Amino acid sequence: MYDKFPDNILGDIFSSFINVKPDKSKIAIAGRYLDLLEIYDSNGNLLAMTKGPNKDFNFKFDIESSLNQGTMIKLPETRRGYIGIKTTNNCIYLLYSGKERRNPNHYSFSNTIYTFDWNGNPLNKYELDAQISSFAIDEKENKIYALHHDAYIITYNM
């Protein structure tokens, strides 16, 4: 199916976040629209692929309009998968939306962070009390530093 789309539409469909394990032995890639976590070794060999937590995640966009306009045209039911990634030597931390574009809480913000080990196994789920746009992890202090969607910083204990 994807072979009929030009590169710029494919680029949007497959757009992802990437981060390297601090010891540089592995790479994690999290899909914005395809709800996938992929883990590679430092040579680019796929080690693990994990489907996102939302089992009924269904990626939709306006195919006809996208082909006519040459860019991905999102629908009200277009969903976002992962919207942020941070890695440590111990874990992969992923800010997960799972929301549709029409959601009253914008789909580029979320209050859910999932953690995975470097084999792609789920470890924890953090439900924050605010919608955030970005975050940082301090494992030594067991803290999550989050950027609230209104641009102020919130600190959480893990």
C-alpha positions as CSV (number, residue, x, y, z in Angstrom):
1,M,0.0,0.0,0.0
2,Y,2.7,2.5,1.0
3,D,4.5,2.2,-2.4
4,K,2.0,4.7,-4.0
5,F,2.9,7.5,-1.6
6,P,5.6,10.1,-2.3
7,D,8.5,10.4,0.1
8,N,7.2,13.5,1.9
9,I,4.0,11.6,2.9
10,L,5.9,8.5,3.8
11,G,8.2,10.7,5.9
12,D,5.2,11.9,7.9
13,I,3.7,8.5,8.3
14,F,6.9,7.0,9.5
15,S,8.1,10.0,11.4
16,S,9.7,8.9,14.7
17,F,11.7,10.0,17.7
18,I,15.2,8.5,18.2
19,N,17.5,8.2,21.1
20,V,20.8,6.4,21.8
21,K,21.5,4.4,25.0
22,P,24.1,6.4,26.9
23,D,26.7,3.6,26.6
24,K,26.0,3.8,22.8
25,S,25.3,0.1,22.5
26,K,21.7,0.4,21.4
27,I,19.3,2.8,19.6
28,A,15.6,3.2,20.3
29,I,13.1,4.6,17.8
30,A,9.5,5.4,18.7
31,G,6.8,6.1,16.1
32,R,4.7,9.2,16.1
33,Y,1.9,7.8,14.1
34,L,2.5,4.0,13.9
35,D,2.6,3.2,17.6
36,L,5.8,1.2,17.5
37,L,9.0,1.0,19.6
38,E,12.0,-0.4,17.7
39,I,15.3,-1.3,19.3
40,Y,18.5,-1.7,17.2
41,D,22.1,-2.5,18.0
42,S,24.7,0.2,17.2
43,N,25.1,-1.3,13.7
44,G,21.5,-0.8,12.8
45,N,20.3,-4.4,13.3
46,L,16.8,-4.7,14.6
47,L,16.8,-6.4,18.0
48,A,13.2,-5.9,19.1
49,M,9.9,-4.4,18.0
50,T,7.1,-3.7,20.4
51,K,3.6,-2.6,19.6
52,G,2.3,0.3,21.6
53,P,0.1,-0.1,24.6
54,N,-3.2,0.7,22.8
55,K,-4.2,-2.6,21.2
56,D,-6.9,-1.0,19.0
57,F,-4.6,1.8,17.8
58,N,-5.6,2.4,14.1
59,F,-3.7,4.9,12.1
60,K,-5.9,6.8,9.7
61,F,-5.4,9.8,7.4
62,D,-7.1,11.2,4.3
63,I,-5.4,9.2,1.6
64,E,-7.0,10.8,-1.4
65,S,-6.5,14.4,-0.2
66,S,-2.9,13.5,0.8
67,L,-2.1,12.2,-2.6
68,N,-3.7,15.2,-4.3
69,Q,-2.0,17.8,-2.0
70,G,1.3,16.0,-1.7
71,T,1.3,16.1,2.1
72,M,-0.3,13.9,4.8
73,I,-3.7,15.3,5.5
74,K,-4.8,14.3,9.0
75,L,-8.4,13.4,9.9
76,P,-10.2,14.1,13.2
77,E,-9.6,10.4,14.0
78,T,-5.9,10.5,13.2
79,R,-4.0,9.3,16.3
80,R,-0.6,10.0,17.7
81,G,1.5,7.3,19.2
82,Y,4.7,8.2,21.0
83,I,5.4,11.9,21.3
84,G,8.7,11.9,23.3
85,I,11.6,9.6,24.1
86,K,14.4,9.6,26.7
87,T,16.8,6.8,27.3
88,T,19.1,5.7,30.2
89,N,21.4,2.7,30.4
90,N,18.5,1.0,32.3
91,C,15.3,2.0,30.5
92,I,13.6,3.6,27.6
93,Y,11.0,6.2,28.7
94,L,8.3,7.1,26.2
95,L,5.7,9.8,26.4
96,Y,2.6,8.3,24.9
97,S,-0.5,10.0,23.5
98,G,-2.7,7.4,21.9
99,K,-5.2,10.2,21.4
100,E,-7.1,11.2,18.3
101,R,-6.7,14.6,16.7
102,R,-10.2,15.6,17.7
103,N,-9.5,14.9,21.4
104,P,-10.1,18.0,23.6
105,N,-6.7,17.4,25.2
106,H,-4.5,18.0,22.1
107,Y,-2.9,14.8,20.8
108,S,0.6,16.4,21.0
109,F,0.3,16.5,24.8
110,S,0.0,13.6,27.2
111,N,0.1,12.6,30.9
112,T,1.3,9.0,30.3
113,I,4.9,7.8,30.3
114,Y,5.7,4.2,29.7
115,T,9.1,2.6,30.4
116,F,10.6,-0.4,28.7
117,D,13.8,-2.3,29.2
118,W,16.3,-2.5,26.3
119,N,14.7,-5.8,25.2
120,G,11.4,-4.1,24.5
121,N,9.6,-5.5,27.6
122,P,7.2,-3.1,29.4
123,L,8.3,-2.1,32.9
124,N,6.2,0.8,34.3
125,K,3.5,3.2,33.5
126,Y,3.5,6.7,35.0
127,E,0.2,8.6,35.0
128,L,1.0,12.3,35.6
129,D,-1.6,14.7,36.9
130,A,-1.0,17.2,34.0
131,Q,-0.8,17.2,30.2
132,I,2.9,17.6,29.3
133,S,4.8,18.2,26.0
134,S,8.3,17.1,27.0
135,F,10.2,15.5,29.9
136,A,13.6,14.6,31.3
137,I,14.6,11.7,33.5
138,D,16.9,11.7,36.5
139,E,17.2,8.1,37.5
140,K,19.7,8.9,40.3
141,E,17.2,11.2,42.0
142,N,14.2,9.1,40.8
143,K,12.6,12.2,39.2
144,I,10.7,13.1,36.1
145,Y,11.0,16.8,35.1
146,A,8.1,17.6,32.8
147,L,7.2,20.6,30.7
148,H,3.6,21.4,31.2
149,H,1.7,22.4,28.0
150,D,1.4,25.9,29.4
151,A,5.3,26.1,29.5
152,Y,6.1,25.7,33.2
153,I,8.1,22.9,34.8
154,I,6.6,20.2,37.0
155,T,8.7,17.7,39.0
156,Y,7.4,14.2,39.8
157,N,8.9,11.4,41.9
158,M,9.1,8.1,40.2
